[in-house]
Amino acid sequence: MRRYLLPLVAICLIGLPNAVSAQDRSREPRERDMRSQEQSRPRDDRSQRQPRASVGEVIRNVEQGRPGRRVDVNPSGDDYVVTWAYPDGRVSRIPVDGRTGRPRGN
């Protein structure tokens, strides 16, 4: 039985690409063209956005005049969220503007 298993698997794998391409040919040409146009379009147009601040710049701006230490920096959409531990034990999440690198509300 094992002698026949490997050739059987090989035959199935050889026929698989033909089955997939036959399914693709069965779709209407219009549907195929629309799908290829959607895939060629970028999801978001980053060329018109302003440049994003670097993580180093974000950290420097948050550290200025603030006692304590940085615990973590996470991107949040176009912005950042810096987790900051103060010397008295409080932990705060500071939202930072992703374009300027400055904490929001300051």
BELSUL-V859501 format. One line per field, one symbol per residue. ss: DSSP state (H for helix, E for strand, - for the rest). phi: phi as a letter, one per 30 degrees, with the letter a starting at -180 (. if undefined). psi: psi as a letter, one per 30 degrees, with the letter a starting at -180 (. if undefined). Layout:
ss = ???
phi = ???
psi = ???
//
This chain:
ss = -HHHHHHHHHHHHHHHHHHHHHHHHH--HHHHHHHHHHHH-----HHH------HHHHHHHHH-----EEEEEEEE--EEEEEEE-----EEEEEE------E---
phi = .ddcddddddddddddddddddddddddeddddddddddddddbdddcdddddddddddedddeibdjbdcabbdbidcbbccbcdedjdbbccdbdddcicedic
psi = efefeeeeeeeeeefeeeeeeeeefflkeeeeeeeeeeffkkekjfffllkkkleeeeeeeefjgjlalkelkkkjbfalkkkkklfgfkkkjjkkkfefgkkkf.
//
